[in-house]
Amino acid sequence: MNIKLLIDGGSMKPGPAIAQQLGPLGINMGKVISDVNSATSDFKGMKVPVELNINEKTKSFTVKTFSPPTSELLKKELNLEKGTADHKKVKVGNASIEDIIKITKIKFPDMLQKEFKSAVKSVLGTCKSIGILVENSEAKDLIKEVEGGKFDSEIRSQKTETLADKRKELNGYFDSIKKKQEAEIAREKAEAEEAAKAAPAAGTAPAAGATPAAGTAPAGKSAVAAEPSAKAVPAAKAEDKKAKK
């Protein structure tokens, strides 16, 4: 029997979900948690897919771990809390090609791609979707550069170490991008607040030059409009006298 789980690396805890699956089988819950945490200790802070292969007769089991989702590995590598909801407008980090190769090496055994270079492009695709720049550029542009052979040397040697000077330059570039993003967000927020304040005021008074609604009279003219009806009575009496003569 196989049971698939997605747990916090190195931090699996007892819970009703796993208890419902293992309890009826008579499996030692404490040992399962201990073995899983030991097998996933290298992925602390990340979600890790785990498969338990259980022998129902002997009550024994084995733990098989899979690499965490690519997005989790990228966030861990760049110390990011989360990706972006709008990858076109907001960037959350700036990776080196060495970072991408490092993540690819971890994921490669579980990936469908047979060629390492193709797997690198797949990881770059994930960078694009969660708003991570690579080598100061959009991830989609790096995919084209990888296809063109720009990073063949690093990919062939599977270089995973980013030099300190390069990391400093990448971080400096991202800091400038981040400041621009924050300024743009502040501007949009201010504009939205101004629009919200203007909306009620626009609804309380008619626009300049607007025609009053039918059946209403402009202010200050109601008395004038009533005068013709008051003068109409003497005119009617005069006509009556003429008729009698």
NORJO-V674469 format. One record per residue. PHI is phi as a letter, one per 30 degrees, with the letter a starting at -180 (999 if undefined). BURIAL is I if it has 9 or more other ideal C-beta (glycine too) atoms within 8 Angstrom, else O. D_LAST is the distance of its C-alpha to the last C-alpha in whole Angstrom. Layout:
BEGIN
phi-><PHI/PHI>
burial-><BURIAL/BURIAL>
d_last-><D_LAST/D_LAST>
END
This chain:
BEGIN
phi-><999/c/b/c/b/b/b/d/e/i/b/d/b/d/a/d/d/d/d/d/d/c/e/d/d/i/d/d/d/d/d/e/d/d/d/d/d/d/d/c/d/d/c/d/i/b/d/b/d/b/b/c/c/c/c/d/d/c/i/c/a/b/c/c/c/c/d/d/e/e/d/d/d/d/d/d/d/c/h/c/d/a/d/c/d/b/d/d/c/b/c/c/a/b/c/c/d/d/d/d/d/d/d/d/d/d/d/e/d/c/c/d/d/c/c/d/d/d/d/d/d/d/d/d/d/d/e/d/d/c/i/c/d/b/h/i/b/d/d/d/d/d/e/d/d/d/d/d/j/d/c/e/d/d/d/d/d/h/d/b/c/c/d/e/d/d/d/d/d/d/d/d/d/d/e/d/d/d/d/d/d/d/d/d/d/d/d/d/d/d/d/d/d/d/d/d/d/d/d/d/d/d/d/c/b/d/d/e/i/d/d/e/d/e/j/c/c/d/e/i/c/d/d/d/d/d/e/e/d/d/d/d/d/e/d/d/d/d/d/d/d/d/d/d/d>
burial-><O/O/I/O/I/O/I/I/I/I/O/I/O/O/O/O/O/I/I/O/I/I/I/O/I/O/I/O/I/O/O/I/I/O/I/I/I/O/I/I/I/O/I/I/O/I/I/I/I/I/I/I/I/I/I/O/O/O/I/O/I/O/I/O/I/I/I/I/O/I/I/I/I/I/I/I/I/I/O/I/O/O/I/I/O/O/I/O/O/I/I/I/I/I/I/I/I/I/I/I/I/I/I/I/I/O/I/I/O/O/O/O/I/O/O/I/I/I/I/I/I/I/I/I/I/I/I/I/I/I/I/I/I/I/I/O/I/O/I/O/O/I/I/O/I/I/O/O/O/O/I/O/O/I/I/O/O/I/O/O/O/I/O/O/O/I/I/O/O/I/I/O/I/I/O/O/I/I/O/O/I/O/O/I/O/O/O/O/O/O/O/O/O/O/O/O/O/O/O/O/O/O/O/O/O/O/O/O/O/O/O/O/O/O/O/O/O/O/O/O/O/O/O/O/O/O/O/O/O/O/O/O/O/O/O/O/O/O/O/O/O/O/O/O/O>
d_last-><121/119/117/115/113/111/113/113/116/119/116/116/115/115/112/111/110/114/115/113/115/119/119/119/122/124/124/125/122/123/126/123/121/124/125/122/121/125/124/120/121/121/117/116/113/112/111/114/114/117/119/121/123/124/127/126/130/131/128/129/127/126/124/123/120/118/117/113/110/110/107/109/112/110/108/112/113/111/110/106/104/102/101/97/94/93/96/94/93/95/99/102/105/107/110/113/115/118/115/114/118/119/116/117/120/119/117/119/121/118/116/116/116/120/120/120/118/115/115/114/111/110/111/109/106/106/105/102/101/101/100/104/105/108/110/107/105/103/105/104/105/109/109/109/111/114/113/114/117/116/118/121/123/122/121/125/126/124/123/122/122/120/121/120/119/117/115/114/112/111/109/108/106/105/104/102/100/99/98/95/94/94/92/89/89/88/85/84/84/82/79/79/78/76/74/74/72/70/68/66/65/63/62/60/58/56/57/56/53/53/49/48/48/44/42/43/42/44/45/43/40/38/36/35/34/32/30/27/26/26/23/21/20/17/16/15/13/11/10/9/7/5/6/4/0>
END
